[in-house]
Amino acid sequence: MIRTLMLVLTSRYTIGIVSLLICIPMFITLIEVSKVLWVKPDMKEEMDIVTGIGIIMIGWGVLLEERRTLREIFGLLDGPDEAWQAAIDHACHNYGVGQLSIGLMAEICIELIKIPNTIIYTGEVDDYLVAAGLFFVGVGALLLIRHVLVMLFFLPRSVPATH
């Protein structure tokens, strides 16, 4: 039963749909936070939003990156379609590393603001750092949309057999 569940959870369609669902709060973040940049004096809520989305990006990136490892843990390797699964693993690994890295960059922008000004002075550039974090969320959303397209539509229908 667990193997069947993991087969479903690691399928390209499930991954594509979950990636698409993760894009929704990312796009809402882009809209809502950009409305108040340079307008609102206290950006704490917006910083929390970007931080939360960044953590989701990092977590999803790690899961994507480790799809093959998850398949190995649950005994799903070496099936009759292993070449096909390896192609999906490769795509997930690459997009996962990208999502993880971009999510970390968004987090770094926000964490720079949280460090006391006696260590790193960010007094006049807080809004710019939030905007930079928001930029990384946007880049991550675009990368995730591309990943959705690859998972749902652009992976090859069959993988040639290796001899």
Backbone as a printed PyTorch tensor [residue, N CA C, xyz], in Angstrom:
tensor([[[  0.8100,  -1.1920,   0.0000],
         [  0.0000,   0.0000,   0.0000],
         [  0.8580,   1.2620,   0.0000]],

        [[  1.9160,   1.2750,   0.8250],
         [  2.7920,   2.4480,   0.8760],
         [  3.5260,   2.6110,  -0.4500]],

        [[  3.9480,   1.5000,  -1.0370],
         [  4.6190,   1.5840,  -2.3460],
         [  3.6870,   2.1830,  -3.3930]],

        [[  2.4330,   1.7770,  -3.3740],
         [  1.4610,   2.3190,  -4.3300],
         [  1.2690,   3.8130,  -4.1000]],

        [[  1.1660,   4.2040,  -2.8400],
         [  1.0270,   5.6240,  -2.5110],
         [  2.2430,   6.4070,  -3.0040]],

        [[  3.4280,   5.8700,  -2.7920],
         [  4.6460,   6.5570,  -3.2430],
         [  4.7320,   6.5910,  -4.7640]],

        [[  4.2420,   5.5440,  -5.4180],
         [  4.1810,   5.5700,  -6.8860],
         [  3.3300,   6.7420,  -7.3680]],

        [[  2.2040,   6.9390,  -6.7050],
         [  1.3110,   8.0440,  -7.0740],
         [  1.9630,   9.3820,  -6.7390]],

        [[  2.5310,   9.4980,  -5.5390],
         [  3.1110,  10.7720,  -5.1040],
         [  4.3380,  11.1790,  -5.9090]],

        [[  5.0690,  10.2070,  -6.4370],
         [  6.2590,  10.5450,  -7.2250],
         [  5.9900,  10.5430,  -8.7270]],

        [[  4.7350,  10.3790,  -9.1160],
         [  4.4320,  10.3990, -10.5480],
         [  4.5960,  11.8120, -11.0960]],

        [[  4.8880,  11.8970, -12.3630],
         [  5.1020,  13.2140, -12.9770],
         [  3.8490,  14.0690, -12.9120]],

        [[  2.6810,  13.4530, -12.9780],
         [  1.4370,  14.2210, -12.9380],
         [  1.1830,  14.8060, -11.5510]],

        [[  1.4140,  14.0180, -10.5110],
         [  1.2550,  14.5330,  -9.1490],
         [  2.2400,  15.6610,  -8.8960]],

        [[  3.4830,  15.4520,  -9.2960],
         [  4.5000,  16.4880,  -9.1080],
         [  4.1200,  17.7550,  -9.8680]],

        [[  3.6490,  17.6010, -11.0900],
         [  3.2410,  18.7610, -11.8800],
         [  2.0810,  19.5100, -11.2510]],

        [[  1.0970,  18.7800, -10.7460],
         [ -0.0730,  19.4190, -10.1330],
         [  0.3080,  20.1130,  -8.8250]],

        [[  1.1230,  19.4530,  -7.9990],
         [  1.5520,  20.0810,  -6.7430],
         [  2.3820,  21.3310,  -7.0420]],

        [[  3.2530,  21.2550,  -8.0280],
         [  4.0370,  22.4360,  -8.4120],
         [  3.1230,  23.5740,  -8.8430]],

        [[  2.1020,  23.2510,  -9.5970],
         [  1.1450,  24.2720, -10.0340],
         [  0.4140,  24.8760,  -8.8340]],

        [[  0.0250,  24.0450,  -7.8830],
         [ -0.6510,  24.5410,  -6.6790],
         [  0.2630,  25.4430,  -5.8520]],

        [[  1.5460,  25.1170,  -5.8080],
         [  2.4980,  25.9500,  -5.0730],
         [  2.6610,  27.3080,  -5.7520]],

        [[  2.4840,  27.3530,  -7.0570],
         [  2.5880,  28.6280,  -7.7870],
         [  1.5070,  29.6190,  -7.3760]],

        [[  0.3590,  29.1360,  -6.9610],
         [ -0.7580,  30.0340,  -6.6320],
         [ -0.3820,  31.0090,  -5.5140]],

        [[  0.0770,  30.5360,  -4.3350],
         [  0.4590,  31.5160,  -3.3110],
         [  1.6700,  32.3590,  -3.7170]],

        [[  2.5080,  31.8220,  -4.5870],
         [  3.6450,  32.6150,  -5.0550],
         [  3.1570,  33.8210,  -5.8580]],

        [[  2.2080,  33.6040,  -6.7600],
         [  1.6810,  34.7150,  -7.5600],
         [  0.8710,  35.6880,  -6.7030]],

        [[  0.1270,  35.1760,  -5.7400],
         [ -0.6030,  36.0640,  -4.8260],
         [  0.3870,  36.9260,  -4.0450]],

        [[  1.4890,  36.3280,  -3.6180],
         [  2.5300,  37.0800,  -2.9180],
         [  3.0750,  38.1960,  -3.7910]],

        [[  3.3560,  37.8900,  -5.0410],
         [  3.8760,  38.9130,  -5.9530],
         [  2.9220,  40.1010,  -6.0490]],

        [[  1.6450,  39.8240,  -6.1450],
         [  0.6480,  40.8910,  -6.2930],
         [  0.5020,  41.6850,  -4.9970]],

        [[  0.2830,  40.9850,  -3.8960],
         [ -0.0280,  41.6560,  -2.6350],
         [  1.1590,  42.4250,  -2.0600]],

        [[  2.3320,  41.8310,  -2.0770],
         [  3.4970,  42.5080,  -1.4970],
         [  3.9290,  43.6790,  -2.3720]],

        [[  3.8560,  43.5250,  -3.6780],
         [  4.2730,  44.6280,  -4.5540],
         [  3.3610,  45.8480,  -4.4070]],

        [[  2.1080,  45.6550,  -3.9890],
         [  1.1830,  46.7800,  -3.7870],
         [  1.6540,  47.7250,  -2.6820]],

        [[  2.3050,  47.1830,  -1.6570],
         [  2.6450,  48.0050,  -0.4890],
         [  4.1210,  48.3800,  -0.4060]],

        [[  4.9200,  47.9210,  -1.3560],
         [  6.3350,  48.3060,  -1.3510],
         [  6.4550,  49.8220,  -1.4590]],

        [[  7.3080,  50.3920,  -0.6660],
         [  7.5850,  51.8350,  -0.6310],
         [  6.3720,  52.6680,  -0.2380]],

        [[  5.2880,  52.0370,   0.2140],
         [  4.0900,  52.7660,   0.6450],
         [  3.9000,  52.5970,   2.1470]],

        [[  4.0350,  51.3910,   2.6100],
         [  3.7780,  51.0400,   4.0020],
         [  5.0770,  51.1710,   4.8010]],

        [[  5.0510,  51.8670,   5.9520],
         [  6.2940,  52.0400,   6.7080],
         [  6.7870,  50.7530,   7.3840]],

        [[  5.8670,  49.8970,   7.8270],
         [  6.2540,  48.6630,   8.5090],
         [  6.0400,  47.4830,   7.5650]],

        [[  7.1130,  46.8140,   7.2090],
         [  7.0460,  45.7130,   6.2390],
         [  7.1090,  44.3390,   6.9090]],

        [[  6.8510,  44.2780,   8.2300],
         [  6.9910,  43.0040,   8.9370],
         [  6.1120,  41.9050,   8.3410]],

        [[  4.8440,  42.2050,   8.0880],
         [  3.9510,  41.1860,   7.5320],
         [  4.4330,  40.7350,   6.1520]],

        [[  4.8570,  41.6720,   5.3330],
         [  5.3430,  41.3390,   3.9930],
         [  6.6290,  40.5170,   4.0700]],

        [[  7.4870,  40.8490,   5.0460],
         [  8.7000,  40.0540,   5.2480],
         [  8.3400,  38.6230,   5.6410]],

        [[  7.3500,  38.4890,   6.5190],
         [  6.9040,  37.1500,   6.9280],
         [  6.3360,  36.3670,   5.7450]],

        [[  5.6180,  37.0570,   4.8680],
         [  5.0460,  36.3960,   3.6920],
         [  6.1550,  35.8920,   2.7770]],

        [[  7.1200,  36.7540,   2.4740],
         [  8.2230,  36.3510,   1.5880],
         [  9.0290,  35.2270,   2.2310]],

        [[  9.2410,  35.3160,   3.5500],
         [  9.9550,  34.2490,   4.2580],
         [  9.1990,  32.9270,   4.1590]],

        [[  7.8940,  32.9680,   4.3830],
         [  7.0920,  31.7420,   4.2980],
         [  7.1280,  31.1190,   2.9190]],

        [[  6.9840,  31.9430,   1.8930],
         [  7.0440,  31.4310,   0.5180],
         [  8.4410,  30.8900,   0.2230]],

        [[  9.4700,  31.5870,   0.7120],
         [ 10.8420,  31.1040,   0.5180],
         [ 11.0530,  29.7300,   1.1300]],

        [[ 10.4960,  29.5110,   2.3140],
         [ 10.6160,  28.2040,   2.9710],
         [  9.8960,  27.1290,   2.1630]],

        [[  8.7240,  27.4570,   1.6350],
         [  8.0060,  26.5030,   0.7780],
         [  8.8360,  26.1800,  -0.4600]],

        [[  9.4440,  27.1960,  -1.0610],
         [ 10.2870,  26.9790,  -2.2400],
         [ 11.4550,  26.0540,  -1.9100]],

        [[ 12.0910,  26.2980,  -0.7730],
         [ 13.2310,  25.4730,  -0.3620],
         [ 12.7820,  24.0310,  -0.1300]],

        [[ 11.7060,  23.8630,   0.6180],
         [ 11.2140,  22.5130,   0.9140],
         [ 10.8230,  21.7470,  -0.3330]],

        [[ 10.0820,  22.3940,  -1.2250],
         [  9.6620,  21.7220,  -2.4550],
         [ 10.8730,  21.4320,  -3.3290]],

        [[ 11.8350,  22.3500,  -3.3420],
         [ 13.0540,  22.1220,  -4.1170],
         [ 13.8100,  20.8900,  -3.6460]],

        [[ 13.9020,  20.7160,  -2.3370],
         [ 14.5890,  19.5400,  -1.7900],
         [ 13.8390,  18.2680,  -2.1750]],

        [[ 12.5190,  18.2800,  -2.0540],
         [ 11.7420,  17.0930,  -2.4330],
         [ 11.9090,  16.7590,  -3.9130]],

        [[ 11.8640,  17.7780,  -4.7630],
         [ 12.0610,  17.5290,  -6.1960],
         [ 13.4460,  16.9550,  -6.4550]],

        [[ 14.4270,  17.5790,  -5.8280],
         [ 15.8110,  17.1710,  -6.0430],
         [ 16.0330,  15.7150,  -5.6400]],

        [[ 15.3410,  15.2700,  -4.6230],
         [ 15.5650,  13.9270,  -4.0810],
         [ 14.5160,  12.9050,  -4.5200]],

        [[ 13.8640,  13.1310,  -5.6380],
         [ 12.8490,  12.1830,  -6.1140],
         [ 13.4360,  10.7820,  -6.2730]],

        [[ 14.6030,  10.6880,  -6.8640],
         [ 15.2170,   9.3760,  -7.0640],
         [ 15.4900,   8.6910,  -5.7240]],

        [[ 15.9870,   9.4440,  -4.7620],
         [ 16.2590,   8.8770,  -3.4420],
         [ 14.9750,   8.3640,  -2.8010]],

        [[ 13.8910,   9.1080,  -2.9290],
         [ 12.6070,   8.6460,  -2.3960],
         [ 12.1700,   7.3500,  -3.0750]],

        [[ 12.3590,   7.2780,  -4.3840],
         [ 12.0030,   6.0420,  -5.0910],
         [ 12.8690,   4.8870,  -4.6070]],

        [[ 14.1300,   5.1630,  -4.3270],
         [ 15.0320,   4.1220,  -3.8290],
         [ 14.5990,   3.6440,  -2.4400]],

        [[ 14.2930,   4.5710,  -1.5550],
         [ 13.8790,   4.2270,  -0.1920],
         [ 12.6480,   3.3270,  -0.1990]],

        [[ 11.7130,   3.5910,  -1.0930],
         [ 10.4650,   2.8310,  -1.1230],
         [ 10.4840,   1.6870,  -2.1310]],

        [[ 11.6690,   1.3170,  -2.6150],
         [ 11.8020,   0.1470,  -3.4770],
         [ 11.1590,   0.2930,  -4.8380]],

        [[ 11.2070,   1.4870,  -5.3950],
         [ 10.5680,   1.7280,  -6.6870],
         [ 11.5690,   1.8320,  -7.8340]],

        [[ 12.8310,   1.5300,  -7.5710],
         [ 13.8410,   1.5700,  -8.6340],
         [ 13.8410,   0.2670,  -9.4270]],

        [[ 14.4530,   0.3130, -10.5800],
         [ 14.6820,  -0.8600, -11.4330],
         [ 13.3960,  -1.5030, -11.9410]],

        [[ 12.3830,  -0.7000, -12.1590],
         [ 11.1570,  -1.2010, -12.7750],
         [ 11.3380,  -1.2980, -14.2770]],

        [[ 10.3410,  -1.7890, -14.9810],
         [ 10.4480,  -1.9300, -16.4350],
         [ 10.5580,  -0.5850, -17.1620]],

        [[ 10.1530,   0.4900, -16.4950],
         [ 10.2210,   1.8180, -17.1160],
         [ 11.3050,   2.6840, -16.4680]],

        [[ 12.3850,   2.0500, -16.0110],
         [ 13.4130,   2.7790, -15.2580],
         [ 14.0630,   3.8970, -16.0710]],

        [[ 14.2700,   3.6970, -17.3620],
         [ 14.8580,   4.7630, -18.1860],
         [ 13.9400,   5.9850, -18.1990]],

        [[ 12.6530,   5.7460, -18.2960],
         [ 11.6590,   6.8230, -18.2710],
         [ 11.6790,   7.5290, -16.9130]],

        [[ 11.6920,   6.7420, -15.8320],
         [ 11.7250,   7.3140, -14.4860],
         [ 13.0160,   8.0920, -14.2470]],

        [[ 14.1140,   7.6070, -14.8050],
         [ 15.3920,   8.3170, -14.6650],
         [ 15.3350,   9.6780, -15.3550]],

        [[ 14.6420,   9.7620, -16.4770],
         [ 14.4800,  11.0530, -17.1600],
         [ 13.6680,  12.0170, -16.2920]],

        [[ 12.6410,  11.5090, -15.6370],
         [ 11.8440,  12.3430, -14.7260],
         [ 12.6900,  12.7510, -13.5220]],

        [[ 13.4640,  11.7910, -12.9720],
         [ 14.3650,  12.1000, -11.8530],
         [ 15.3130,  13.2350, -12.2140]],

        [[ 15.8800,  13.1550, -13.4130],
         [ 16.8480,  14.1640, -13.8580],
         [ 16.1930,  15.5440, -13.9480]],

        [[ 15.0230,  15.6030, -14.5450],
         [ 14.3100,  16.8850, -14.6520],
         [ 13.9610,  17.4140, -13.2630]],

        [[ 13.4710,  16.5520, -12.3930],
         [ 13.1120,  16.9820, -11.0400],
         [ 14.3390,  17.4550, -10.2700]],

        [[ 15.4480,  16.7510, -10.4400],
         [ 16.6750,  17.1550,  -9.7480],
         [ 17.0940,  18.5600, -10.1720]],

        [[ 17.1230,  18.8000, -11.4720],
         [ 17.5600,  20.1080, -11.9660],
         [ 16.6310,  21.2310, -11.5110]],

        [[ 15.3380,  21.0410, -11.6600],
         [ 14.3940,  22.0780, -11.2350],
         [ 14.3780,  22.2170,  -9.7150]],

        [[ 14.5970,  21.1160,  -9.0100],
         [ 14.6520,  21.1740,  -7.5490],
         [ 15.8250,  21.9880,  -7.0480]],

        [[ 16.9910,  21.7950,  -7.6570],
         [ 18.1670,  22.5890,  -7.2770],
         [ 17.8980,  24.0670,  -7.5380]],

        [[ 17.2770,  24.3670,  -8.6680],
         [ 16.9480,  25.7580,  -8.9830],
         [ 15.9870,  26.3490,  -7.9730]],

        [[ 14.9410,  25.6130,  -7.6410],
         [ 13.9400,  26.1030,  -6.6900],
         [ 14.5640,  26.3010,  -5.3160]],

        [[ 15.3850,  25.3580,  -4.8950],
         [ 16.0670,  25.4520,  -3.6110],
         [ 16.9670,  26.6820,  -3.5680]],

        [[ 17.7620,  26.8810,  -4.5960],
         [ 18.7040,  28.0070,  -4.6340],
         [ 17.9780,  29.3460,  -4.6540]],

        [[ 16.9470,  29.4500,  -5.4570],
         [ 16.2100,  30.7110,  -5.5650],
         [ 15.4540,  30.9950,  -4.2650]],

        [[ 14.8910,  29.9700,  -3.6520],
         [ 14.2260,  30.1410,  -2.3600],
         [ 15.1950,  30.6160,  -1.2890]],

        [[ 16.4100,  30.0760,  -1.3110],
         [ 17.4310,  30.5300,  -0.3630],
         [ 17.7860,  31.9920,  -0.5910]],

        [[ 17.8670,  32.4150,  -1.8340],
         [ 18.1700,  33.8200,  -2.1270],
         [ 17.0630,  34.7310,  -1.5980]],

        [[ 15.8130,  34.3360,  -1.7510],
         [ 14.6990,  35.1240,  -1.2010],
         [ 14.8190,  35.2140,   0.3170]],

        [[ 15.1650,  34.1070,   0.9500],
         [ 15.3370,  34.0790,   2.4000],
         [ 16.4830,  34.9760,   2.8480]],

        [[ 17.5860,  34.9300,   2.1290],
         [ 18.7480,  35.7460,   2.4880],
         [ 18.3860,  37.2270,   2.4640]],

        [[ 17.6400,  37.6500,   1.4640],
         [ 17.2300,  39.0610,   1.3760],
         [ 16.4690,  39.4890,   2.6250]],

        [[ 15.5700,  38.6610,   3.0900],
         [ 14.7660,  39.0110,   4.2640],
         [ 15.5930,  38.9080,   5.5360]],

        [[ 16.4330,  37.8980,   5.6360],
         [ 17.2510,  37.7360,   6.8380],
         [ 18.2430,  38.8810,   7.0060]],

        [[ 18.7010,  39.4750,   5.9140],
         [ 19.5870,  40.6340,   6.0140],
         [ 18.9100,  41.7780,   6.7620]],

        [[ 17.6130,  41.9200,   6.5870],
         [ 16.8610,  42.9740,   7.2800],
         [ 16.7690,  42.6640,   8.7730]],

        [[ 16.6350,  41.4000,   9.1190],
         [ 16.4250,  41.0050,  10.5100],
         [ 17.6920,  41.0960,  11.3570]],

        [[ 18.8450,  41.0660,  10.7180],
         [ 20.1040,  41.1870,  11.4600],
         [ 20.1780,  42.6090,  12.0200]],

        [[ 20.5490,  42.7680,  13.2840],
         [ 20.6020,  44.1220,  13.8660],
         [ 21.4870,  45.0660,  13.0410]],

        [[ 21.0840,  46.3310,  13.0080],
         [ 21.8160,  47.3250,  12.2190],
         [ 23.2380,  47.5390,  12.7120]],

        [[ 23.5480,  47.1380,  13.9460],
         [ 24.9300,  47.2480,  14.4200],
         [ 25.8340,  46.2320,  13.7240]],

        [[ 25.2540,  45.1930,  13.1740],
         [ 26.0180,  44.1680,  12.4470],
         [ 26.0310,  44.4880,  10.9590]],

        [[ 24.8510,  44.5850,  10.3630],
         [ 24.7160,  44.9540,   8.9420],
         [ 23.6680,  46.0530,   8.8770]],

        [[ 24.0870,  47.2430,   8.4930],
         [ 23.1540,  48.3680,   8.4560],
         [ 22.3250,  48.3060,   7.1780]],

        [[ 21.0190,  48.1410,   7.3610],
         [ 20.1030,  48.0940,   6.2140],
         [ 18.9970,  49.1290,   6.3530]],

        [[ 19.1900,  50.1170,   7.2040],
         [ 18.1530,  51.0820,   7.5510],
         [ 17.3560,  51.6440,   6.3990]],

        [[ 18.0060,  52.1510,   5.3650],
         [ 17.2850,  52.7930,   4.2700],
         [ 16.9840,  51.8470,   3.1060]],

        [[ 17.4470,  50.6410,   3.1790],
         [ 17.2740,  49.7440,   2.0270],
         [ 16.3590,  48.5560,   2.3220]],

        [[ 15.6400,  48.6050,   3.4340],
         [ 14.7520,  47.4860,   3.7820],
         [ 13.7510,  47.1880,   2.6650]],

        [[ 13.1310,  48.2300,   2.1260],
         [ 12.1540,  48.0170,   1.0520],
         [ 12.8090,  47.4010,  -0.1820]],

        [[ 14.0330,  47.8070,  -0.4540],
         [ 14.7440,  47.2490,  -1.6140],
         [ 15.0680,  45.7680,  -1.3910]],

        [[ 15.4060,  45.4250,  -0.1570],
         [ 15.6780,  44.0140,   0.1410],
         [ 14.4010,  43.1740,   0.0660]],

        [[ 13.2810,  43.7230,   0.5210],
         [ 12.0030,  43.0100,   0.3700],
         [ 11.6880,  42.8590,  -1.1160]],

        [[ 11.9420,  43.9200,  -1.8930],
         [ 11.7080,  43.8490,  -3.3460],
         [ 12.6090,  42.8010,  -3.9850]],

        [[ 13.8570,  42.7130,  -3.5250],
         [ 14.7640,  41.6930,  -4.0640],
         [ 14.2570,  40.2930,  -3.7150]],

        [[ 13.7990,  40.1120,  -2.4730],
         [ 13.2120,  38.8260,  -2.0890],
         [ 11.9990,  38.4980,  -2.9340]],

        [[ 11.1890,  39.5100,  -3.2020],
         [ 10.0080,  39.3410,  -4.0480],
         [ 10.4080,  38.9860,  -5.4800]],

        [[ 11.4830,  39.5940,  -5.9570],
         [ 12.0050,  39.2640,  -7.2860],
         [ 12.3630,  37.7790,  -7.3590]],

        [[ 13.0380,  37.2830,  -6.3260],
         [ 13.4120,  35.8660,  -6.3180],
         [ 12.1800,  34.9620,  -6.2480]],

        [[ 11.1550,  35.3820,  -5.5290],
         [  9.9020,  34.6180,  -5.5180],
         [  9.3290,  34.5620,  -6.9310]],

        [[  9.3770,  35.6860,  -7.6450],
         [  8.8800,  35.7250,  -9.0280],
         [  9.6700,  34.8220,  -9.9510]],

        [[ 10.9930,  34.8480,  -9.8140],
         [ 11.8330,  33.9690, -10.6370],
         [ 11.5270,  32.5090, -10.3060]],

        [[ 11.3590,  32.2130,  -9.0180],
         [ 11.0070,  30.8510,  -8.6120],
         [  9.6660,  30.4130,  -9.1710]],

        [[  8.7070,  31.3350,  -9.2130],
         [  7.3880,  31.0110,  -9.7740],
         [  7.4980,  30.7060, -11.2650]],

        [[  8.2820,  31.4980, -11.9770],
         [  8.4780,  31.2350, -13.4120],
         [  9.1610,  29.8880, -13.6330]],

        [[ 10.1660,  29.5980, -12.8170],
         [ 10.8520,  28.3110, -12.9200],
         [  9.8830,  27.1660, -12.6320]],

        [[  9.0280,  27.3530, -11.6420],
         [  8.0750,  26.3020, -11.2840],
         [  7.0290,  26.1020, -12.3780]],

        [[  6.5940,  27.1800, -13.0200],
         [  5.6560,  27.0520, -14.1460],
         [  6.3200,  26.2700, -15.2770]],

        [[  7.5790,  26.5670, -15.5300],
         [  8.2990,  25.8170, -16.5700],
         [  8.3840,  24.3370, -16.1840]],

        [[  8.6270,  24.0770, -14.9090],
         [  8.6890,  22.6930, -14.4350],
         [  7.3390,  21.9990, -14.6180]],

        [[  6.2530,  22.7070, -14.3380],
         [  4.9090,  22.1510, -14.5510],
         [  4.7380,  21.7590, -16.0150]],

        [[  5.1310,  22.6410, -16.9150],
         [  5.0030,  22.3550, -18.3500],
         [  5.8320,  21.1370, -18.7420]],

        [[  7.0380,  21.0380, -18.1950],
         [  7.8870,  19.8750, -18.4960],
         [  7.2400,  18.6010, -17.9600]],

        [[  6.7720,  18.6440, -16.7200],
         [  6.1840,  17.4430, -16.1170],
         [  4.9090,  17.0050, -16.8330]],

        [[  4.0720,  17.9470, -17.2020],
         [  2.7700,  17.5760, -17.7520],
         [  2.7630,  17.4120, -19.2670]],

        [[  3.6580,  18.1160, -19.9660],
         [  3.5330,  18.1340, -21.4250],
         [  4.8040,  17.8290, -22.2060]],

        [[  5.9770,  18.1840, -21.7040],
         [  7.1570,  18.1750, -22.5520],
         [  8.1620,  17.0690, -22.2940]],

        [[  7.9140,  16.1920, -21.3460],
         [  8.7980,  15.0370, -21.2190],
         [  8.5610,  14.1430, -22.4280]],

        [[  9.5960,  13.5030, -22.9260],
         [  9.3760,  12.6250, -24.0760],
         [  8.3940,  11.5120, -23.7170]],

        [[  7.5780,  11.1310, -24.6680],
         [  6.5780,  10.0790, -24.4320],
         [  7.2310,   8.7230, -24.1800]],

        [[  8.3660,   8.5200, -24.7870],
         [  9.0820,   7.2720, -24.5460],
         [ 10.5690,   7.5720, -24.5410]],

        [[ 11.2910,   6.7410, -23.8660],
         [ 12.7390,   6.8910, -23.7880],
         [ 13.3480,   5.7290, -24.5440]],

        [[ 14.2810,   6.0150, -25.4670],
         [ 14.8810,   4.9140, -26.2190],
         [ 15.6200,   3.9500, -25.2910]],

        [[ 15.5460,   2.6870, -25.6190],
         [ 16.2280,   1.6690, -24.8250],
         [ 17.7310,   1.8040, -25.0010]],

        [[ 18.4620,   1.5880, -23.9120],
         [ 19.9180,   1.6250, -23.9920],
         [ 20.4260,   0.2110, -24.2250]],

        [[ 21.4200,   0.0970, -25.0880],
         [ 21.9480,  -1.2370, -25.4190],
         [ 23.3000,  -1.4250, -24.8170]]])
